[in-house]
């Protein structure tokens, strides 16, 4: 969208945004928890940010979110021009 923010809390209407997570797995769950508390409900775990345990924890703890995982890295795909 062309917006630049330093913190997710700066975004108005968090439920209308998605959060792309590019963190080590041990950090990813807390990122989801923190963003969920702010009102975000759409999450994309990038390759390397997910693990089976984290995916299980997220899907068991949050029934009202949309979670994408297991696909290509959006940053690599954009660099290759795959998402134009």
N, C-alpha and C positions, 0 to 999 in steps of 0.2 A: 504494500500500500504506500510505500515511500515514507512511512513514519519512522522517526528515530527516537527511541526511548532508552533510558538507562535501566529502568525497572519496570517489570510487568504492571506494577501498581499505578503507573502513569497512564495506562490505557483505559479509556472509558468503555463501558459496555463489554466487560471481559468475556461474557458468554458468546459474543459474536466473533471472537478471535480464536485462532488456534495457536498452540505453543509447540514449536519444533525444539526438541530436546537433544542437545549435542554435548552430553556430559558423560563421565565414566559411570558405569552402572551403579556403583555404590552411592552416587550423588543423585541419580535420576529419580528415584522414588521420592526423595525430599523435595525436588523441584516440582514434581506432580502435586504433592501434598500442599506445598506453599501456593502454587498457582490455583489449585482447587479452592483453597480458602479465600482467594481473591475473586472467585466466580468463574474461572476458566473451566470449560468442559470438553475441549477438543485438544488432543495431544498426539504428537507424532514423535515416537522414539526413533531416532536415527540409528543406523548401524553402529554398534559399539556402545550405545547408550542403554541397550536393553540386555536383559538376561531372563531366563525362564522364571527364576524366582521373583524378579521384579514385575514381570508381566502378570504372573499369578497373583501377586500381592495387589497390584493395581486393579485387576479385573474382579478380585474378591472384595476389595474395600470400597470401590467406587462404582456403583451400578448405573449411574447416570452420566457417564462420560463416553465420548467417542475416542477410541485409541487405535492408532495406526502404528504398526511395527512390522519388521521382517521384510521390508522392501529396500529399494535402492536409496542411497544417500541423496537427499535433495540438493545438497551443495555440489556434489560431483555431477549429478544429472544436469543441473543448470549450467555448469561449466562446459559440458559437452553439447549444450543446446537441445537437450532432450525434452525440455518443458517450455516450449515457446508457444 
